[in-house]
Amino acid sequence: MILCWSGYRPPCGRKNMKRYSIRIKLGEGILIMLILLLSGLMASSFQSARAVRQQAVSLHQRTGAMIMEQIDYQLSGAEAQLKALTETDYNLRIIQNSLNQDEIIFANVRFQSALSTTLASNQLVGSFFLYNQMKDEYWDVYNSNTQFGQRETLRRYIQDTLMKTKSDSLQYGQWFACKVEGEYYLFDIHQYGNLHLGAWVSARSIQDSLGNAEEGIAYFLIDDEGTVLTETSVESDFPSTEDYTDGSVVYDTDESLLVANHSRTGDFALAVCMSNERLQAGMPKWFHFVFWGFLSVAVMFPLMIVFFHKAVSRPVDSMVRGFSRFGQGDTTVRFEENEKEGEFCALKHAFNQMAEQIERLKIHVYEEQLERQKAELQYLEMQTNPHFFVNALNSIYAFAVANDMSFTHR
């Protein structure tokens, strides 16, 4: 039987064959693996970024809370001392009620001495002052770091404010922020009749007391409206902090991360601002490995495509073309065997052996058919030879009977 594939058609068409070929499946598999790898790397990097930012928030919340606690401790100490003087110091009663000018002068001297002693124990306060609203008299004791121009500016501001402002409109008994000629100050005022006993602190001096922050980190004060009270390189509009008196408010943007700890003594908060560069500097080292992983995948992907084409796609293409020719009846198709192709080399070797066997089988079948035809021809010849001899003898006998000796002889 002759084997012939000239009419054979594969169950799957050419389009489906290309669609479901091993090259497409392997390519899709590699692409899916790369997508999953990149997705995992991205998820890990984002998770790492969130974890680092959360750690930074927690760390600076604790740091800011400790610093704010120290500031509140000094401010609340000054406030308690002012309150105690207002409630218990006898000299204030003399200054308020006495009609004897000499008693008032001596009471002023004693009270100034008491304020000086109080100021010596609180270096954060810039000045303690006493203002008599009825007589429009103002005197103060001040820190050695306070400049004369600053004292005069604040004296005029305090006198003008207390003279023009009604008593019920002032914030007594707590620290509040005010802007005086371009600079912010914290004030604490206590009233005793017509007398106003108070203290002021420069917001800049509070920031200076914090020392130099690390690079990429800024400490500054903000009020309840989000206004920055001290000089800072951070330029941004911050949210209101008045609703966060019992904790910290976090303000996160693409450029910076801010943690604000509200004061328990006044309408301001201590803000710690960290730049994104500073936060990224605290990332784990493997975060940079993730970045280089992305870059290496982007660079290696074309190389992988080239390698895949050479190692898989090209051998598969040659085998598909060879199988197609073989299926059309060309049994002389042979593949070049290359040991570097691995499994494809084994497939090509097996195909070559199969083709050789089919070729030998085909030749053997042809030889068998020729031998059979030859035997049949010999058999027919053997059958036709006796009949021809008998017919020839009968013809000779007929000519002899007819006395045709010349034709019989011939």
Legacy VTK file of the C-alpha trace (Angstrom):
# vtk DataFile Version 3.0
C-alpha trace
ASCII
DATASET POLYDATA
POINTS 410 float
0.000 0.000 0.000
1.390 3.392 -0.987
1.297 6.069 1.776
0.354 9.439 0.373
-0.527 12.659 2.250
-1.323 14.818 -0.753
-4.977 15.069 0.249
-4.427 15.318 4.007
-5.621 18.412 5.843
-4.994 19.036 9.548
-8.062 19.248 11.801
-7.141 22.840 12.683
-6.909 25.517 10.026
-3.878 27.685 9.402
-5.352 30.630 11.292
-6.191 28.546 14.327
-2.785 26.922 14.095
-1.107 30.306 14.323
-3.450 31.400 17.056
-2.853 28.371 19.255
0.773 27.741 18.331
3.378 27.036 20.954
5.117 30.317 20.121
2.013 32.333 20.968
1.413 30.354 24.145
4.997 30.659 25.306
5.018 34.369 24.432
1.780 34.919 26.339
3.171 32.973 29.287
6.343 35.072 29.382
4.322 38.274 29.051
1.983 37.248 31.860
4.947 36.351 34.073
6.559 39.723 33.388
3.295 41.552 34.116
2.892 39.654 37.382
6.516 40.327 38.292
6.209 44.042 37.555
2.886 44.200 39.412
4.463 42.510 42.414
7.418 44.874 42.340
5.119 47.886 42.062
2.902 46.669 44.893
5.954 46.019 47.052
7.422 49.444 46.328
4.146 51.229 47.081
3.669 49.192 50.232
7.209 50.031 51.272
6.615 53.723 50.588
3.436 53.682 52.671
5.174 51.826 55.489
8.102 54.251 55.533
5.792 57.274 55.479
3.731 55.785 58.290
6.875 55.170 60.319
7.994 58.744 59.640
4.589 60.045 60.737
4.687 58.003 63.937
8.285 58.996 64.716
7.755 62.715 64.179
4.439 62.645 65.975
6.251 61.387 69.049
9.138 63.821 68.526
6.792 66.752 67.959
4.687 65.756 70.955
7.776 65.712 73.189
8.920 69.139 71.936
5.412 70.560 72.222
5.213 69.177 75.753
8.386 71.053 76.700
7.078 74.292 75.167
3.714 73.860 76.882
5.501 73.152 80.151
7.314 76.498 80.053
4.301 78.440 78.789
1.933 76.844 81.279
4.498 77.583 84.025
4.558 81.258 83.054
0.749 81.298 82.885
0.462 79.697 86.327
2.892 82.242 87.768
0.934 85.138 86.287
-2.304 83.683 87.595
-0.800 83.215 91.059
0.463 86.816 91.093
-2.937 88.077 90.005
-4.721 86.158 92.745
-2.305 86.425 95.677
0.170 89.277 95.262
-0.687 92.106 97.685
1.205 94.704 95.665
-1.365 94.499 92.863
-4.100 95.419 95.340
-2.110 98.430 96.435
-1.501 99.540 92.857
-5.182 99.030 92.025
-6.824 100.531 95.098
-4.407 102.745 96.970
-4.653 106.520 96.783
-1.243 107.056 98.334
1.275 107.710 95.566
4.245 106.646 97.688
2.619 103.285 98.456
1.933 102.785 94.762
5.571 103.552 93.869
6.962 101.114 96.449
4.383 98.490 95.403
5.514 98.891 91.788
9.140 98.373 92.805
8.317 95.264 94.827
6.111 93.878 92.069
8.789 94.489 89.439
11.248 92.613 91.625
8.781 89.691 91.900
8.314 89.683 88.136
12.092 89.755 87.595
12.451 86.718 89.835
9.650 84.984 87.936
11.239 85.871 84.596
14.612 84.463 85.667
13.033 81.042 86.065
11.502 81.108 82.595
13.966 81.856 79.803
11.435 81.316 77.033
9.342 84.390 77.959
10.545 87.606 76.351
8.915 89.963 78.811
6.412 90.323 81.665
4.420 93.548 81.632
1.839 95.409 83.704
-0.542 97.903 82.137
-2.846 100.244 84.049
-5.717 100.933 81.702
-7.129 103.796 83.801
-3.842 105.729 83.993
-2.455 104.411 80.648
0.746 103.426 82.417
2.947 100.595 81.164
6.088 99.053 82.567
7.791 95.723 82.055
10.683 93.448 82.928
12.389 91.810 79.987
14.812 89.112 79.033
18.392 90.080 78.282
17.991 88.854 74.714
15.137 91.281 74.038
16.067 94.272 71.892
15.013 97.803 72.721
13.213 98.376 69.422
11.271 95.175 69.876
10.228 96.214 73.402
9.027 99.622 72.201
7.091 98.138 69.318
5.302 95.710 71.617
4.705 98.379 74.248
2.884 100.578 71.752
0.929 97.605 70.428
-0.137 96.455 73.900
-1.131 99.944 74.999
-3.104 100.634 71.843
-4.786 97.243 71.916
-5.739 97.277 75.598
-6.855 100.898 75.472
-9.075 100.477 72.418
-10.331 96.932 72.985
-13.121 96.081 75.375
-12.214 93.704 78.161
-14.820 91.091 77.198
-13.362 90.774 73.676
-9.846 89.774 74.806
-8.641 86.195 75.259
-7.735 86.135 78.939
-6.077 83.205 80.628
-4.604 81.505 77.544
-1.853 82.059 75.023
-2.906 83.504 71.682
-0.972 84.507 68.568
-0.849 88.011 67.124
1.112 89.597 64.306
2.979 92.774 65.233
4.777 94.598 62.413
5.440 91.495 60.379
6.429 89.205 63.252
4.273 86.849 65.271
4.129 86.806 69.089
2.283 84.769 71.671
0.499 86.734 74.398
-0.968 85.691 77.731
-2.951 88.391 79.604
-4.645 88.280 83.001
-6.954 91.029 84.241
-7.205 92.398 87.756
-9.597 95.331 87.757
-8.065 98.037 85.603
-4.714 96.256 85.643
-3.578 93.882 82.881
-0.764 91.556 83.833
0.712 89.620 80.963
3.632 88.123 79.129
4.706 87.785 75.540
6.925 85.314 73.710
8.399 85.718 70.259
7.410 82.838 67.959
10.856 83.081 66.414
12.528 82.580 69.815
10.479 79.394 70.311
11.658 78.092 66.949
15.281 79.087 67.737
15.080 77.141 70.987
14.363 73.976 69.014
17.841 74.027 67.474
18.797 73.142 63.930
16.694 70.429 62.337
18.110 67.774 60.057
18.309 68.420 56.352
14.906 68.016 54.724
13.046 68.548 58.036
11.600 71.886 59.180
10.094 72.846 62.559
7.749 75.830 62.715
4.648 77.125 64.475
1.215 77.480 62.893
-1.988 78.916 64.315
-5.458 77.413 64.260
-6.106 78.839 60.802
-3.044 77.135 59.359
-0.990 80.351 59.122
2.766 79.882 59.541
3.987 81.945 62.514
7.728 81.608 61.964
10.120 81.804 59.067
10.366 78.591 57.099
11.306 77.427 53.631
8.015 75.547 53.365
5.578 77.367 51.106
2.130 75.857 51.373
-1.367 76.507 52.672
-2.020 74.239 55.612
-5.416 73.135 56.895
-6.966 74.411 60.091
-5.777 72.656 63.249
-8.380 73.949 65.698
-10.278 70.640 65.636
-7.188 68.651 66.674
-6.628 69.906 70.183
-6.389 66.376 71.545
-3.913 64.932 69.084
-1.996 65.341 65.848
-3.069 66.293 62.373
-1.301 64.878 59.361
-1.152 66.861 56.117
0.212 64.807 53.224
0.957 66.178 49.739
3.069 65.117 46.772
5.867 67.433 47.903
5.936 67.091 51.672
4.478 65.455 54.740
3.431 67.583 57.712
2.727 66.453 61.276
1.195 69.059 63.598
0.941 68.707 67.386
-1.507 71.183 68.901
-0.653 73.075 72.045
-2.780 72.556 75.133
-2.057 76.100 76.324
-3.042 78.188 73.298
-4.341 78.502 69.741
-1.215 77.308 67.942
0.565 74.100 67.018
4.089 72.850 66.376
4.472 71.555 62.827
7.131 69.145 61.608
7.449 69.175 57.831
9.432 66.536 55.929
10.233 66.722 52.235
9.705 63.739 49.962
13.457 63.628 49.320
13.984 63.158 53.047
11.366 60.418 53.208
12.836 58.618 50.215
16.266 58.785 51.835
14.820 56.668 54.632
13.529 53.998 52.327
14.987 50.499 52.732
17.833 49.649 50.401
15.740 47.089 48.611
13.441 49.896 47.444
16.294 51.007 45.204
16.664 47.370 44.165
13.017 47.484 43.043
13.789 50.525 40.894
16.772 48.822 39.297
14.608 45.721 38.888
12.125 47.723 36.818
14.957 49.153 34.758
16.625 45.789 34.201
13.318 44.203 33.132
12.757 47.034 30.656
16.256 46.483 29.234
16.163 42.691 29.267
12.729 42.334 27.693
13.915 43.021 24.090
16.865 40.691 24.664
14.479 38.023 25.888
12.361 38.478 22.749
15.444 38.028 20.541
16.553 34.962 22.505
13.045 33.516 22.396
12.903 34.022 18.623
16.235 32.328 18.102
15.786 29.479 20.588
12.086 28.678 20.095
10.352 30.567 17.334
12.875 29.869 14.559
13.112 26.066 15.198
9.329 25.828 15.450
8.892 27.723 12.170
11.316 25.444 10.327
9.661 22.318 11.723
6.169 23.556 10.798
7.279 24.261 7.217
8.980 20.850 7.004
5.907 19.036 8.329
3.745 20.886 5.809
5.984 19.814 2.890
6.093 16.264 4.213
2.302 16.227 4.492
2.078 17.263 0.838
4.044 14.152 -0.194
7.642 15.373 -0.225
9.245 12.511 1.692
12.724 13.867 1.042
12.315 16.499 3.772
15.044 16.310 6.401
15.932 18.619 9.279
19.396 19.772 10.177
20.182 18.515 13.635
21.884 20.910 16.029
22.723 19.738 19.544
22.444 23.303 20.878
18.699 23.243 20.191
18.100 20.662 22.936
14.623 19.130 22.765
14.088 20.456 19.251
17.176 18.521 18.172
15.661 15.335 19.618
12.354 15.998 17.785
14.181 16.626 14.498
16.225 13.448 14.938
13.083 11.408 15.600
11.403 12.966 12.540
14.426 12.237 10.334
14.421 8.593 11.467
10.705 8.335 10.798
11.151 9.900 7.335
13.950 7.456 6.524
11.789 4.512 7.559
8.857 5.802 5.506
11.166 6.307 2.507
12.503 2.739 2.804
8.989 1.406 3.261
7.832 3.286 0.184
10.679 1.851 -1.947
9.999 -1.636 -0.621
6.337 -1.329 -1.552
7.238 -0.203 -5.073
9.639 -3.193 -5.460
7.012 -5.620 -4.254
4.530 -4.238 -6.764
7.059 -4.555 -9.629
7.891 -8.167 -8.688
4.196 -9.002 -8.555
3.602 -7.468 -11.981
6.590 -9.331 -13.444
5.359 -12.641 -12.041
1.894 -12.035 -13.477
3.400 -11.274 -16.902
5.444 -14.489 -16.865
2.370 -16.431 -15.911
0.434 -14.981 -18.831
3.290 -15.794 -21.159
3.326 -19.377 -19.938
-0.381 -19.580 -20.624
-0.141 -18.147 -24.132
2.877 -20.217 -25.432
1.162 -23.770 -25.733
-1.857 -22.353 -27.572
0.361 -20.642 -30.122
2.329 -23.888 -30.817
-0.846 -25.975 -31.373
-2.336 -23.335 -33.678
0.891 -23.307 -35.739
0.857 -27.138 -36.202
-2.794 -27.060 -37.264
-2.034 -24.414 -39.851
0.860 -26.479 -41.314
-1.350 -29.567 -41.477
-4.045 -27.647 -43.339
-1.554 -26.343 -45.927
-0.139 -29.906 -46.415
-3.592 -31.302 -47.025
-4.192 -28.584 -49.587
-1.004 -29.684 -51.546
0.432 -26.158 -51.161
3.959 -27.429 -50.763
5.690 -24.097 -51.327
3.758 -22.240 -48.578
3.979 -25.311 -46.320
7.724 -25.450 -46.818
8.019 -21.778 -46.130
LINES 1 411
410 0 1 2 3 4 5 6 7 8 9 10 11 12 13 14 15 16 17 18 19 20 21 22 23 24 25 26 27 28 29 30 31 32 33 34 35 36 37 38 39 40 41 42 43 44 45 46 47 48 49 50 51 52 53 54 55 56 57 58 59 60 61 62 63 64 65 66 67 68 69 70 71 72 73 74 75 76 77 78 79 80 81 82 83 84 85 86 87 88 89 90 91 92 93 94 95 96 97 98 99 100 101 102 103 104 105 106 107 108 109 110 111 112 113 114 115 116 117 118 119 120 121 122 123 124 125 126 127 128 129 130 131 132 133 134 135 136 137 138 139 140 141 142 143 144 145 146 147 148 149 150 151 152 153 154 155 156 157 158 159 160 161 162 163 164 165 166 167 168 169 170 171 172 173 174 175 176 177 178 179 180 181 182 183 184 185 186 187 188 189 190 191 192 193 194 195 196 197 198 199 200 201 202 203 204 205 206 207 208 209 210 211 212 213 214 215 216 217 218 219 220 221 222 223 224 225 226 227 228 229 230 231 232 233 234 235 236 237 238 239 240 241 242 243 244 245 246 247 248 249 250 251 252 253 254 255 256 257 258 259 260 261 262 263 264 265 266 267 268 269 270 271 272 273 274 275 276 277 278 279 280 281 282 283 284 285 286 287 288 289 290 291 292 293 294 295 296 297 298 299 300 301 302 303 304 305 306 307 308 309 310 311 312 313 314 315 316 317 318 319 320 321 322 323 324 325 326 327 328 329 330 331 332 333 334 335 336 337 338 339 340 341 342 343 344 345 346 347 348 349 350 351 352 353 354 355 356 357 358 359 360 361 362 363 364 365 366 367 368 369 370 371 372 373 374 375 376 377 378 379 380 381 382 383 384 385 386 387 388 389 390 391 392 393 394 395 396 397 398 399 400 401 402 403 404 405 406 407 408 409
